[in-house]
Amino acid sequence: MYLDPKIMPLSLTIYSFDKYLHAVLVCSIKAIWRSVLSLTTRLKHMSDSMEQVLSLRFNVPNAVTTVRIVLAMVIAMLLIQADVTGIMWAGILLVVAWITDGLDGFLARRLGQSTLIGALFDLVADRMIMTPILILSIAGGLWQRTASLMPFNPYPYAVIVIAADITVLAGVLTFTWKRRHRAIDFPPPTQIARIAYSVQMSTLVVGVLGIGSNMLLSALMYLAIIFTLLASYSYLKKGGYVFTC
């Protein structure tokens, strides 16, 4: 087909503009589609995350955590009675509560029932076991045997451990409140925090049951102070945004 040389530049211009317009439209549609998909994914993630925080499902791991909280209340009542048999049983049940500490997490992973609210519930259970029992055991005079081995016994140990527990509980409450309005991630416990909890529980068991030498108990108390401070620093460094964001 023959084209007039006079209109050929105009035809080429129209053709080029059509190609350009087509490319712009296609790219714009693709960009909009990607944005819609991305927004949908974020909204779904936020919805799922908020559901995890606001709804506590009764499953096997959470049932184990509930049993640990019940054990904490029973131990507290036995310590309040302050008789020899009650204190012995309080120590035994404390060992059971400590042993079952990792059971709920293991079952959650094994049964595919891991949830954020379950992890928070477990953290609260740990604090409910540690702080009330520590306070009641101090009130019952179970730490007097280390009076000559720690200045102001046992308050340097007790104050640091209880302050760390209160900080964790405050973090859980702050996170739960903020999660109602926007999606934020909760920092999982650090490895040093897990070690610190094991040292704290070891110290508490030895103190309540009255086993081991006075030197052993005081050494555990000093270790608990060190690891608790390290764990608090690592936790605040990793998850301090829960309080500030």
Rosetta silent file (secondary structure, phi, psi, omega in degrees, C-alpha in Angstrom):
SEQUENCE: MYLDPKIMPLSLTIYSFDKYLHAVLVCSIKAIWRSVLSLTTRLKHMSDSMEQVLSLRFNVPNAVTTVRIVLAMVIAMLLIQADVTGIMWAGILLVVAWITDGLDGFLARRLGQSTLIGALFDLVADRMIMTPILILSIAGGLWQRTASLMPFNPYPYAVIVIAADITVLAGVLTFTWKRRHRAIDFPPPTQIARIAYSVQMSTLVVGVLGIGSNMLLSALMYLAIIFTLLASYSYLKKGGYVFTC
SCORE:     score description
SCORE:     0.000 S_00000001
   1 L     0.000  138.028 -176.347    0.000    0.000    0.000 S_00000001
   2 L   -95.395  129.455  176.565    1.311    3.416   -0.949 S_00000001
   3 L  -110.347  137.894  178.495    1.323    6.189    1.673 S_00000001
   4 L   -65.874  126.931  179.505    1.525    9.829    0.792 S_00000001
   5 L   -56.721  -24.420 -178.944    4.881   11.165    2.057 S_00000001
   6 L   -72.727  -32.623 -177.426    3.070   14.219    3.356 S_00000001
   7 L   -99.537   -4.684 -178.392    0.856   12.250    5.779 S_00000001
   8 H   -60.917  -46.001  178.174    3.434    9.579    6.720 S_00000001
   9 H   -58.698  -38.038  179.308    4.926   11.584    9.677 S_00000001
  10 H   -65.500  -40.556  179.531    1.410   12.151   11.051 S_00000001
  11 H   -64.729  -42.457  178.732    0.611    8.434   10.828 S_00000001
  12 H   -64.058  -36.747  179.264    3.828    7.521   12.590 S_00000001
  13 H   -65.435  -44.903  178.969    3.069   10.042   15.339 S_00000001
  14 H   -62.754  -42.093 -179.109   -0.433    8.661   15.854 S_00000001
  15 H   -63.449  -44.798 -179.429    0.917    5.088   15.886 S_00000001
  16 H   -64.520  -41.865  179.720    3.632    5.967   18.416 S_00000001
  17 H   -64.393  -37.981  178.630    1.158    7.805   20.659 S_00000001
  18 H   -63.697  -43.858  177.780   -1.211    4.820   20.553 S_00000001
  19 H   -62.040  -42.829 -179.182    1.588    2.468   21.604 S_00000001
  20 H   -64.333  -43.940  179.894    2.608    4.831   24.412 S_00000001
  21 H   -63.984  -40.433  178.489   -0.968    5.195   25.654 S_00000001
  22 H   -62.268  -44.382  179.920   -1.436    1.442   25.571 S_00000001
  23 H   -63.484  -42.047 -179.919    1.755    0.881   27.592 S_00000001
  24 H   -63.222  -45.031 -179.534    0.757    3.507   30.170 S_00000001
  25 H   -63.495  -44.646 -179.484   -2.707    2.016   30.618 S_00000001
  26 H   -62.713  -45.577 -179.879   -1.408   -1.559   30.954 S_00000001
  27 H   -64.752  -38.391  179.892    1.264   -0.536   33.467 S_00000001
  28 H   -65.552  -43.543  179.336   -1.236    1.512   35.462 S_00000001
  29 H   -62.837  -42.436  178.991   -3.724   -1.356   35.624 S_00000001
  30 H   -63.816  -41.897 -179.854   -0.991   -3.762   36.742 S_00000001
  31 H   -64.250  -42.607  178.582    0.224   -1.321   39.416 S_00000001
  32 H   -63.701  -41.872 -179.435   -3.318   -0.810   40.730 S_00000001
  33 H   -63.406  -43.007  177.774   -3.916   -4.569   40.797 S_00000001
  34 H   -63.487  -38.233  179.260   -0.688   -5.169   42.724 S_00000001
  35 H   -65.388  -40.966  178.237   -1.663   -2.462   45.222 S_00000001
  36 H   -63.179  -45.037  179.236   -5.100   -4.032   45.739 S_00000001
  37 H   -62.420  -41.836  179.704   -3.564   -7.471   46.306 S_00000001
  38 H   -64.410  -42.806  178.915   -1.008   -6.021   48.736 S_00000001
  39 H   -64.455  -41.093  178.449   -3.688   -4.125   50.658 S_00000001
  40 H   -61.702  -41.984  179.598   -5.887   -7.218   50.831 S_00000001
  41 H   -63.724  -43.982  179.626   -3.008   -9.271   52.196 S_00000001
  42 H   -64.371  -41.105  179.376   -2.189   -6.658   54.857 S_00000001
  43 H   -65.136  -39.846  178.695   -5.823   -6.382   55.926 S_00000001
  44 H   -65.150  -42.659  179.047   -6.141  -10.165   56.170 S_00000001
  45 H   -62.404  -41.764  179.699   -2.918  -10.373   58.211 S_00000001
  46 H   -64.985  -41.255  179.096   -4.145   -7.616   60.530 S_00000001
  47 H   -62.966  -45.820  179.560   -7.521   -9.321   60.953 S_00000001
  48 H   -63.353  -41.086 -178.323   -5.928  -12.679   61.733 S_00000001
  49 H   -65.681  -43.486 -179.794   -3.458  -11.107   64.160 S_00000001
  50 H   -66.305  -34.007  177.027   -6.135   -9.187   66.029 S_00000001
  51 H   -64.712  -38.849  178.631   -8.256  -12.334   66.258 S_00000001
  52 H   -62.316  -38.842 -176.827   -5.315  -14.117   67.854 S_00000001
  53 H   -74.231  -41.210 -169.322   -4.971  -11.413   70.469 S_00000001
  54 H   -91.702   -9.040 -178.840   -8.626  -10.910   71.285 S_00000001
  55 L  -127.741  119.176  179.148   -9.885  -14.505   71.295 S_00000001
  56 L   -98.512  111.101 -179.358   -8.528  -17.166   73.636 S_00000001
  57 L   -88.879  137.814  179.888   -9.393  -20.611   72.304 S_00000001
  58 L   -84.972   99.215  176.655   -9.608  -23.495   74.742 S_00000001
  59 L  -124.824 -175.946 -175.210   -7.234  -26.061   73.281 S_00000001
  60 H   -61.384  -49.788  179.194   -4.802  -28.576   74.745 S_00000001
  61 H   -59.205  -42.108  179.519   -1.821  -26.186   75.204 S_00000001
  62 H   -68.494  -29.609  175.220   -4.007  -23.529   76.823 S_00000001
  63 H   -65.326  -40.738  177.306   -5.531  -26.204   79.064 S_00000001
  64 H   -63.550  -42.298  178.104   -2.032  -27.105   80.279 S_00000001
  65 H   -62.218  -39.403  177.649   -1.311  -23.425   80.935 S_00000001
  66 H   -62.591  -40.385  177.421   -4.573  -23.174   82.897 S_00000001
  67 H   -60.560  -39.473  179.067   -3.516  -26.156   85.025 S_00000001
  68 H   -63.828  -37.209  177.483   -0.248  -24.353   85.812 S_00000001
  69 H   -67.799  -40.476  176.791   -2.197  -21.303   87.014 S_00000001
  70 H   -62.011  -41.716  176.867   -4.380  -23.536   89.203 S_00000001
  71 H   -59.881  -39.450  179.121   -1.212  -25.111   90.617 S_00000001
  72 H   -61.383  -40.693  179.297    0.077  -21.626   91.444 S_00000001
  73 H   -67.920  -39.767  177.823   -3.072  -20.895   93.442 S_00000001
  74 H   -64.206  -44.075  178.427   -2.843  -24.223   95.299 S_00000001
  75 H   -60.235  -41.630  179.337    0.827  -23.592   96.109 S_00000001
  76 H   -61.247  -43.416  179.432   -0.062  -20.137   97.415 S_00000001
  77 H   -64.970  -38.137  177.812   -2.720  -21.568   99.732 S_00000001
  78 H   -65.146  -38.920  178.650   -0.277  -24.194  101.047 S_00000001
  79 H   -69.946  -32.785  178.081    2.317  -21.508  101.787 S_00000001
  80 H   -65.367  -35.927  177.664   -0.271  -19.388  103.578 S_00000001
  81 H   -63.923  -33.510  171.368   -0.975  -22.347  105.897 S_00000001
  82 L    62.060   24.707  172.969    2.751  -22.282  106.761 S_00000001
  83 L   -97.337  164.131 -173.044    2.938  -25.796  108.248 S_00000001
  84 H   -61.059  -45.505 -179.050    5.766  -28.199  107.447 S_00000001
  85 H   -64.466  -42.002  179.865    3.640  -30.607  105.423 S_00000001
  86 H   -63.462  -41.083  178.806    2.015  -27.791  103.454 S_00000001
  87 H   -65.853  -38.450  178.059    5.367  -26.231  102.607 S_00000001
  88 H   -62.222  -46.353  179.241    6.701  -29.614  101.473 S_00000001
  89 H   -66.972  -33.678  176.490    3.723  -30.125   99.163 S_00000001
  90 H   -61.474  -42.509  178.080    4.040  -26.547   97.932 S_00000001
  91 H   -64.778  -39.980  180.000    7.621  -27.290   96.891 S_00000001
  92 H   -65.044  -45.368  179.370    6.614  -30.531   95.161 S_00000001
  93 H   -67.001  -30.090  176.125    3.818  -28.831   93.217 S_00000001
  94 H   -64.618  -39.897  176.032    6.214  -26.034   92.342 S_00000001
  95 H   -62.599  -41.837  178.511    8.512  -28.607   90.734 S_00000001
  96 H   -62.053  -43.788  179.325    5.512  -29.975   88.785 S_00000001
  97 H   -63.116  -36.255  179.397    4.591  -26.472   87.599 S_00000001
  98 H   -69.890  -43.354 -179.604    8.173  -25.904   86.510 S_00000001
  99 H   -62.170  -39.296 -177.522    8.399  -29.220   84.639 S_00000001
 100 L   -81.339    2.845 -178.487    5.171  -28.519   82.767 S_00000001
 101 L   -59.596  -44.072 -178.835    6.392  -25.038   81.785 S_00000001
 102 L   -87.734   -5.129 -176.105    7.627  -26.201   78.382 S_00000001
 103 H   -68.535  -39.699 -178.249    4.849  -28.761   77.896 S_00000001
 104 H   -65.927  -39.493  177.473    2.269  -26.290   76.634 S_00000001
 105 H   -66.477  -40.171  178.371    4.670  -24.895   74.047 S_00000001
 106 H   -62.686  -45.024 -179.745    5.688  -28.387   72.928 S_00000001
 107 H   -66.222  -36.582  179.427    2.057  -29.468   72.533 S_00000001
 108 H   -61.882  -42.257  179.038    1.199  -26.264   70.666 S_00000001
 109 H   -71.948  -40.517 -176.251    3.904  -26.978   68.098 S_00000001
 110 H   -69.044  -37.644 -177.473    3.190  -30.705   67.907 S_00000001
 111 L   -93.465    0.442 -178.567   -0.582  -30.287   67.494 S_00000001
 112 L    67.219   34.053 -177.544   -0.350  -27.240   65.232 S_00000001
 113 L  -116.458   27.916  178.584   -2.160  -25.097   67.815 S_00000001
 114 L   -72.313  126.374  177.789    0.419  -22.346   68.256 S_00000001
 115 L  -136.840  156.239  178.095   -1.239  -18.949   68.700 S_00000001
 116 H   -64.917  -42.125 -179.358   -0.050  -15.547   69.802 S_00000001
 117 H   -65.476  -31.838  176.348   -2.615  -15.383   72.592 S_00000001
 118 H   -65.714  -39.791  178.007   -1.417  -18.784   73.808 S_00000001
 119 H   -65.283  -40.549  177.793    2.160  -17.478   74.034 S_00000001
 120 H   -66.553  -40.134  177.842    0.972  -14.424   75.978 S_00000001
 121 H   -60.115  -39.897  178.914   -1.122  -16.645   78.263 S_00000001
 122 H   -65.547  -40.948  177.581    1.982  -18.724   78.988 S_00000001
 123 H   -61.914  -42.601  178.878    3.984  -15.592   79.887 S_00000001
 124 H   -63.981  -40.878  178.985    1.255  -14.497   82.298 S_00000001
 125 H   -61.664  -41.117  177.495    1.188  -17.976   83.870 S_00000001
 126 H   -58.120  -44.267 -179.173    4.963  -17.838   84.444 S_00000001
 127 H   -69.060  -36.263  179.458    4.609  -14.535   86.266 S_00000001
 128 H   -68.548  -25.903  175.541    1.641  -15.798   88.328 S_00000001
 129 H   -78.973  -46.099 -171.568    3.761  -18.721   89.500 S_00000001
 130 H   -71.306  -59.183 -168.589    6.921  -16.764   90.256 S_00000001
 131 H   -66.217  -52.218 -179.218    5.890  -13.513   91.951 S_00000001
 132 H   -61.649  -39.719 -178.260    3.128  -14.567   94.410 S_00000001
 133 H   -68.664  -37.346  177.402    5.044  -17.664   95.542 S_00000001
 134 H   -63.454  -45.147 -179.564    8.240  -15.666   96.024 S_00000001
 135 H   -63.202  -44.861 -178.329    6.417  -13.055   98.127 S_00000001
 136 H   -67.971  -35.844  178.627    4.642  -15.676  100.244 S_00000001
 137 H   -69.089  -33.745  175.178    7.824  -17.674  100.796 S_00000001
 138 H   -67.656  -43.682  178.445    9.600  -14.521  101.995 S_00000001
 139 H   -61.965  -30.399  179.660    6.695  -13.736  104.317 S_00000001
 140 L   -83.693    1.462  176.491    6.961  -17.296  105.660 S_00000001
 141 L    75.152   23.274 -176.476   10.638  -16.806  106.530 S_00000001
 142 L   -78.610   -4.633 -177.737   11.909  -19.462  104.108 S_00000001
 143 L  -111.637    8.451 -177.027   14.893  -17.328  103.048 S_00000001
 144 H   -66.513  -23.108 -175.605   16.318  -16.550  106.464 S_00000001
 145 H   -70.360  -10.408  176.677   19.031  -19.166  106.155 S_00000001
 146 H  -105.929   17.185 -175.544   20.975  -16.968  103.710 S_00000001
 147 L   -58.939  -34.869 -177.675   20.849  -13.881  105.944 S_00000001
 148 L   -85.789   -3.519 -174.375   24.612  -13.935  106.518 S_00000001
 149 L  -111.294   -7.206  178.789   25.416  -14.471  102.823 S_00000001
 150 L  -142.847  125.170  176.720   23.482  -11.628  101.179 S_00000001
 151 L   -60.909  137.736  179.892   23.152   -8.018  102.348 S_00000001
 152 L    56.619   33.864 -177.593   19.535   -7.063  103.085 S_00000001
 153 L   -52.604  138.688   -8.008   18.602  -10.690  102.426 S_00000001
 154 L  -101.781   25.956 -166.924   16.602  -11.602  100.366 S_00000001
 155 H   -67.529  -35.504  175.301   15.435   -8.243   99.027 S_00000001
 156 H   -57.424  -41.324  177.708   18.117   -7.565   96.378 S_00000001
 157 H   -69.082  -49.739 -173.294   17.130  -10.864   94.761 S_00000001
 158 H   -65.930  -44.272 -176.905   13.400  -10.553   95.329 S_00000001
 159 H   -62.946  -41.371 -178.606   13.017   -6.913   94.215 S_00000001
 160 H   -67.237  -43.638 -179.702   14.873   -7.480   90.943 S_00000001
 161 H   -65.921  -44.872 -178.511   12.922  -10.646   90.074 S_00000001
 162 H   -67.574  -39.270  177.952    9.547   -9.132   90.971 S_00000001
 163 H   -62.454  -39.421  177.640   10.325   -5.896   89.093 S_00000001
 164 H   -64.813  -40.697  178.459   11.203   -7.932   85.989 S_00000001
 165 H   -63.391  -43.304  179.417    7.937   -9.872   86.297 S_00000001
 166 H   -63.003  -37.824  178.580    5.920   -6.662   86.632 S_00000001
 167 H   -63.635  -42.837  178.786    7.672   -5.262   83.546 S_00000001
 168 H   -63.155  -45.317  178.936    6.754   -8.357   81.522 S_00000001
 169 H   -62.466  -39.762  177.299    3.121   -8.175   82.666 S_00000001
 170 H   -63.263  -38.584  177.494    3.022   -4.468   81.824 S_00000001
 171 H   -64.669  -41.321  178.671    4.384   -5.280   78.370 S_00000001
 172 H   -63.815  -45.407 -179.091    1.721   -7.932   77.793 S_00000001
 173 H   -65.390  -43.048  179.134   -1.083   -5.593   78.892 S_00000001
 174 H   -63.052  -44.132  179.204    0.268   -2.687   76.816 S_00000001
 175 H   -61.721  -45.285 -178.763    0.661   -4.890   73.763 S_00000001
 176 H   -61.990  -41.067  179.882   -2.857   -6.327   74.120 S_00000001
 177 H   -65.747  -46.427 -178.649   -4.364   -2.860   74.450 S_00000001
 178 H   -68.579  -30.927 -177.517   -2.490   -1.458   71.451 S_00000001
 179 H   -68.906  -17.126  176.982   -3.216   -4.542   69.335 S_00000001
 180 L   -66.713  -24.199 -173.620   -6.923   -3.720   69.522 S_00000001
 181 L  -110.698  -24.773  178.727   -6.305   -0.711   67.282 S_00000001
 182 L  -156.366  159.435 -177.173   -3.373   -1.697   65.063 S_00000001
 183 L   -86.616  118.403  172.255   -1.214   -4.674   64.198 S_00000001
 184 L  -132.842  153.020 -178.715    2.141   -4.803   65.974 S_00000001
 185 L   -88.293  141.321  175.752    4.404   -7.770   66.586 S_00000001
 186 L   -94.478  129.859 -177.797    5.059   -9.049   70.081 S_00000001
 187 L   -71.138  125.397  177.191    8.730   -9.856   70.730 S_00000001
 188 L   -68.826  156.153  179.442    9.228  -13.525   71.648 S_00000001
 189 L   -57.496  139.463  177.286   11.294  -14.283   74.756 S_00000001
 190 L   -77.079  165.402  179.230   15.024  -14.136   74.169 S_00000001
 191 H   -63.310  -38.335  179.160   17.272  -17.088   74.894 S_00000001
 192 H   -66.706  -30.700  177.389   18.773  -15.310   77.888 S_00000001
 193 H   -67.972  -38.292  177.258   15.237  -14.740   79.220 S_00000001
 194 H   -65.389  -40.913  177.926   14.539  -18.483   79.070 S_00000001
 195 H   -64.187  -42.205 -179.578   17.777  -19.196   80.928 S_00000001
 196 H   -60.861  -41.292 -179.740   16.904  -16.550   83.517 S_00000001
 197 H   -65.063  -39.022  177.895   13.508  -18.126   84.169 S_00000001
 198 H   -63.368  -41.569  178.219   15.122  -21.535   84.692 S_00000001
 199 H   -66.056  -41.185  178.606   17.596  -20.025   87.188 S_00000001
 200 H   -61.761  -44.430 -179.254   14.760  -18.191   88.965 S_00000001
 201 H   -68.050  -38.368  176.045   12.690  -21.364   89.249 S_00000001
 202 H   -59.025  -45.044  179.679   15.698  -23.365   90.474 S_00000001
 203 H   -63.079  -42.916 -178.274   16.279  -20.771   93.180 S_00000001
 204 H   -65.652  -41.270  179.356   12.614  -20.739   94.163 S_00000001
 205 H   -63.919  -46.284  179.679   12.417  -24.532   94.405 S_00000001
 206 H   -63.466  -38.784 -179.912   15.565  -24.745   96.563 S_00000001
 207 H   -68.476  -43.175 -177.609   14.294  -21.905   98.746 S_00000001
 208 H   -71.925  -44.285 -178.402   10.794  -23.308   99.275 S_00000001
 209 H   -77.263  -17.021  179.701   11.830  -26.928   99.819 S_00000001
 210 L    69.970   28.126 -178.094   14.757  -25.941  102.003 S_00000001
 211 L   -96.346  164.331  179.652   17.105  -28.334  100.229 S_00000001
 212 L    76.012  171.741 -179.432   20.803  -27.887   99.559 S_00000001
 213 L   -80.906  164.505  175.880   23.290  -25.868  101.561 S_00000001
 214 H   -61.816  -36.341  178.703   22.955  -22.221  102.456 S_00000001
 215 H   -63.891  -40.284  178.644   25.868  -21.490  100.153 S_00000001
 216 H   -62.561  -46.098 -179.194   24.058  -23.173   97.237 S_00000001
 217 H   -63.032  -44.236 -179.834   20.908  -21.133   97.787 S_00000001
 218 H   -65.212  -37.189  177.634   22.809  -17.857   98.044 S_00000001
 219 H   -63.350  -41.165  177.457   24.791  -18.702   94.885 S_00000001
 220 H   -64.852  -37.115  178.749   21.534  -19.344   93.029 S_00000001
 221 H   -63.925  -43.530  178.092   20.140  -16.047   94.282 S_00000001
 222 H   -65.918  -39.711  176.986   23.144  -14.128   92.965 S_00000001
 223 H   -63.053  -40.111  179.004   22.922  -15.997   89.648 S_00000001
 224 H   -62.697  -39.401  177.550   19.222  -15.141   89.443 S_00000001
 225 H   -60.805  -48.241 -177.532   20.039  -11.459   89.968 S_00000001
 226 H   -62.721  -50.174 -176.380   22.633  -11.484   87.182 S_00000001
 227 H   -69.140  -33.351  178.258   20.537  -13.401   84.649 S_00000001
 228 H   -66.308  -41.213  177.327   17.388  -11.423   85.435 S_00000001
 229 H   -64.855  -42.822  178.309   19.187   -8.127   84.792 S_00000001
 230 H   -63.746  -42.632 -179.502   20.662   -9.477   81.551 S_00000001
 231 H   -65.516  -40.519  179.211   17.293  -10.835   80.448 S_00000001
 232 H   -62.981  -42.519  178.513   15.532   -7.549   81.251 S_00000001
 233 H   -62.838  -46.667 -178.074   18.095   -5.611   79.227 S_00000001
 234 H   -65.778  -37.025 -178.783   17.840   -7.973   76.246 S_00000001
 235 H   -68.785  -44.371 -179.957   14.042   -7.989   76.377 S_00000001
 236 H   -68.192  -35.480  177.868   13.736   -4.201   76.574 S_00000001
 237 H   -66.593  -37.388 -178.101   16.311   -3.771   73.822 S_00000001
 238 H   -82.707  -36.906 -173.047   14.430   -6.191   71.577 S_00000001
 239 H  -125.781   21.809  179.279   10.854   -5.282   72.448 S_00000001
 240 L   -63.053  -19.315  179.838   10.935   -1.838   74.022 S_00000001
 241 H   -63.711  -19.609  177.950    8.869   -0.577   71.086 S_00000001
 242 H   -59.949  -35.584 -179.782    5.827   -2.197   72.721 S_00000001
 243 H   -85.673  -24.105 -171.098    5.849    0.649   75.255 S_00000001
 244 H  -105.693  -25.649 -173.958    6.869    3.443   72.892 S_00000001
 245 L   -78.528    0.000    0.000    5.246    2.818   69.502 S_00000001
